[in-house]
């Protein structure tokens, strides 16, 4: 009897231990699913995101990125979603854009439980030129209770096709596929704005990459401005603007500070020379 009782206790304890381990693993899975929640991220994970999929992001931009990623159910750690900084001529600064691939768009739409699929794209062409489409139209379907509605969107070649030769490689190789992806992304965003607004596909944003080449030379322009400063007040004002700027990196800031120090020495020399001239004029006047 004692042996049987002992075996029962061991079996019971083992069973309890297994259940406890299972619960622990379940809790770990839940935490992994919520990994994009900013409140659950450690500093090391935040630094990792800033070094990889959200390079150059400010704290506010990172917060926005993580919030959008969590809403869309996309995981930045597996590179399903990125934050890309691009120069904006309109705003005269780097602007953050959140991007994913068309597969990420489809997956996000599917998770809503209301995605009813899509049709193949239809195209229009310039007469006699059937290779390059002028537009692509895609219809997606959204399930609304007991009915399914059709939502369509059209993408135009001249609005999305990049002119930069390097970026245009895939657009020349598979023009219809690339434009169709843009049209599908537009349609999916119209159909599921709650989960897809604020996110763009890589294909939609390739034409925006060209603006990077049009970004002014910050270092050269700032250096010219610094050495045009005629007073210490002007120079001090520019130093304060450099310190507060979030659009230039640390290395450029240090270089600009060196330029400011050099210009300050020049202004001091000019001030000393002006002082000597004034003193000489005073002495000459007194002698007369």
C-alpha positions in Angstrom: 0.0 0.0 0.0 2.8 2.4 0.9 4.4 1.7 -2.5 1.1 2.4 -4.4 0.6 5.6 -2.4 4.1 6.8 -3.1 3.6 6.1 -6.9 0.3 8.0 -6.9 2.0 11.0 -5.3 4.9 11.0 -7.8 2.4 10.7 -10.7 0.3 13.5 -9.3 3.3 15.8 -8.8 4.6 15.1 -12.3 1.2 15.9 -13.8 1.1 19.2 -11.9 4.6 20.0 -13.0 3.7 19.4 -16.7 0.6 21.6 -16.5 2.6 24.4 -14.8 5.2 24.2 -17.6 2.5 24.3 -20.3 1.0 27.4 -18.7 4.3 29.1 -18.6 4.9 28.4 -22.3 1.4 29.7 -23.2 2.2 32.9 -21.3 5.5 33.2 -23.3 3.6 32.8 -26.6 1.2 35.6 -25.6 4.1 37.9 -24.8 5.6 37.2 -28.2 2.4 38.0 -30.0 2.4 41.4 -28.2 6.0 42.1 -29.0 5.2 45.3 -30.9 3.5 46.9 -27.9 5.9 49.8 -26.9 5.2 49.1 -23.2 6.7 45.6 -23.5 9.8 46.5 -25.4 13.2 46.7 -23.6 15.8 49.4 -24.5 17.9 46.8 -26.3 14.9 45.8 -28.6 14.2 49.5 -29.2 17.8 50.1 -30.2 17.7 47.0 -32.4 14.7 48.4 -34.3 16.3 51.8 -34.7 19.5 50.2 -36.1 17.6 47.9 -38.6 14.0 48.5 -39.7 13.5 52.1 -38.5 16.9 53.7 -39.2 17.1 57.4 -38.3 13.8 57.5 -36.5 13.1 59.9 -33.7 11.4 58.7 -30.5 8.0 60.1 -31.7 8.4 58.4 -35.1 9.4 55.1 -33.5 6.3 55.3 -31.2 4.1 55.9 -34.3 5.9 53.0 -36.2 5.3 50.5 -33.3 1.7 51.6 -32.9 0.9 51.2 -36.6 2.8 47.8 -36.7 0.8 46.5 -33.7 -2.5 47.7 -35.3 -1.6 46.0 -38.6 -0.4 42.8 -36.9 3.0 43.1 -38.7 6.2 42.1 -37.0 9.2 44.5 -37.4 11.6 41.8 -36.0 10.9 39.6 -39.1 11.1 42.7 -41.4 7.5 42.6 -42.3 7.3 46.3 -41.8 9.8 49.2 -42.2 10.1 52.9 -41.4 11.9 54.8 -44.2 13.2 58.4 -43.9 13.0 60.4 -47.2 13.8 64.0 -48.0 10.7 66.1 -48.7 11.1 69.1 -50.9 7.7 70.4 -49.7 8.6 70.3 -46.0 12.4 70.8 -46.5 13.2 67.9 -44.1 13.4 64.1 -43.8 9.9 62.6 -43.4 9.2 59.1 -42.1 7.1 56.7 -44.2 5.9 53.3 -42.9 6.2 50.6 -45.6 5.5 46.9 -46.1 5.2 44.5 -49.1 2.0 43.6 -51.0 2.1 40.3 -49.1 2.0 42.1 -45.8 -1.0 44.1 -47.1 -2.9 40.9 -48.0 -2.0 39.2 -44.7 -3.3 42.2 -42.8 -6.5 42.3 -44.7 -7.0 38.5 -44.2 -6.6 38.9 -40.4 -9.8 41.1 -40.4 -11.8 38.1 -41.4 -13.6 40.3 -44.0 -11.2 39.9 -46.9 -12.9 38.2 -49.9 -9.9 38.1 -52.2 -9.3 40.1 -55.4 -9.4 39.8 -59.2 -6.4 40.0 -61.5 -5.6 43.5 -62.7 -7.0 45.0 -65.9 -4.8 47.4 -67.9 -5.0 50.2 -70.4 -2.2 50.8 -73.0 -1.1 53.5 -75.4 -2.3 52.5 -78.8 0.3 50.4 -80.5 2.4 50.0 -77.4 1.1 46.9 -75.5 4.2 46.4 -73.3 4.0 49.4 -70.9 0.5 50.0 -69.4 -0.8 53.5 -68.8 -3.0 52.3 -65.9 -3.9 49.2 -63.9 -7.2 48.6 -62.1 -7.7 46.0 -59.4 -11.0 44.9 -57.6 -10.9 43.6 -54.1 -13.8 42.1 -52.2 -14.9 42.8 -48.7 -17.4 40.6 -46.8 -20.0 42.7 -45.0 -22.3 40.4 -43.1 -24.3 38.3 -45.5 -23.1 40.2 -48.6 -19.8 40.9 -50.4 -19.0 44.3 -51.8 -16.6 45.2 -54.6 -14.0 47.9 -54.1 -11.8 49.0 -57.0 -8.8 51.3 -57.5 -6.7 52.5 -60.4 -3.0 53.2 -60.4 -1.4 55.3 -63.3 2.0 54.6 -64.7 3.2 58.2 -64.7 2.3 58.6 -61.0 4.2 55.5 -59.7 6.9 54.5 -62.2 10.4 55.8 -61.1 12.5 57.5 -63.7 15.8 56.7 -62.0 17.5 53.9 -64.0 18.5 51.9 -61.0 15.1 52.0 -59.4 13.3 51.4 -62.7 14.9 48.0 -63.4 12.0 45.9 -62.2 9.5 48.3 -63.7 11.0 47.8 -67.1 11.3 44.0 -66.6 7.8 43.4 -65.2 5.8 46.7 -65.8 2.3 45.2 -65.5 3.2 43.3 -62.3 4.6 46.4 -60.6 1.7 48.7 -61.5 -0.8 46.0 -60.6 0.8 45.8 -57.1 0.3 49.6 -56.7 -3.4 49.3 -57.8 -4.0 46.4 -55.4 -2.5 48.3 -52.5 -4.7 51.3 -53.3 -7.8 49.1 -53.4 -6.9 47.2 -50.2 -6.3 50.5 -48.3 -9.7 51.8 -49.5 -11.3 48.5 -48.3 -9.5 48.2 -44.9 -8.6 51.8 -43.8 -8.7 50.9 -40.1 -5.7 48.5 -40.4 -3.9 49.8 -43.5 -4.1 53.6 -43.3 -0.6 55.1 -42.8 1.2 52.1 -44.4 2.4 52.1 -48.0 3.9 49.3 -50.1 7.4 49.4 -51.4 6.2 49.6 -55.0 4.1 52.7 -54.3 7.0 54.5 -52.8 9.8 53.8 -55.3 9.2 57.0 -57.2 9.7 58.9 -53.9 13.2 57.5 -53.6 14.3 59.9 -56.4 13.8 62.9 -54.0 16.8 61.6 -52.0 19.1 62.7 -54.8 17.5 66.2 -54.8 18.3 66.7 -51.1 20.5 69.8 -50.8 24.0 69.5 -49.5 23.4 70.3 -45.9 27.1 70.5 -45.0 28.1 72.8 -47.9 25.0 75.1 -47.5 25.4 75.4 -43.8 29.1 76.1 -44.0 28.5 78.9 -46.5 25.8 80.3 -44.1 28.2 80.1 -41.1 31.0 82.0 -42.8 28.6 84.7 -44.0 27.8 85.6 -40.3 28.9 89.2 -39.7 28.2 89.3 -35.9 28.6 87.1 -32.9 24.8 87.2 -32.4 24.2 85.7 -35.9 26.7 83.0 -35.2 25.2 82.2 -31.8 21.8 81.9 -33.3 23.0 79.4 -35.9 24.8 77.4 -33.2 21.5 77.1 -31.3 19.7 76.0 -34.4 22.4 73.3 -35.0 22.1 72.0 -31.4 18.2 71.7 -31.7 18.0 70.2 -35.2 16.8 66.7 -35.4 17.3 66.4 -39.2 21.1 66.3 -39.2 23.2 63.5 -37.8 25.8 63.8 -35.0 28.8 63.7 -37.3 27.6 66.7 -39.4 26.6 68.6 -36.2 30.2 68.2 -34.9 31.6 69.4 -38.2 29.3 72.5 -38.2 30.3 73.3 -34.6 34.0 73.3 -35.8 33.0 75.7 -38.6 31.3 77.9 -36.0 34.4 77.9 -33.9 36.5 78.8 -36.9 34.2 81.7 -37.9 34.2 82.9 -34.3 38.0 83.2 -34.4 37.7 85.1 -37.6 35.2 87.5 -36.2 37.4 88.1 -33.1 40.3 88.9 -35.3 38.1 91.3 -37.4 36.8 92.9 -34.2 40.4 93.4 -32.9 41.5 94.9 -36.2 38.5 97.3 -36.2 39.3 98.2 -32.6 42.9 99.0 -33.6 41.7 101.2 -36.5 39.4 103.2 -34.2 42.1 103.7 -31.7 44.5 104.8 -34.3 42.0 107.3 -35.6 41.4 108.6 -32.1 45.2 109.1 -31.6 45.5 110.8 -34.9 42.6 113.1 -34.1 44.1 114.1 -30.7 47.5 114.8 -32.3 45.8 117.2 -34.7 
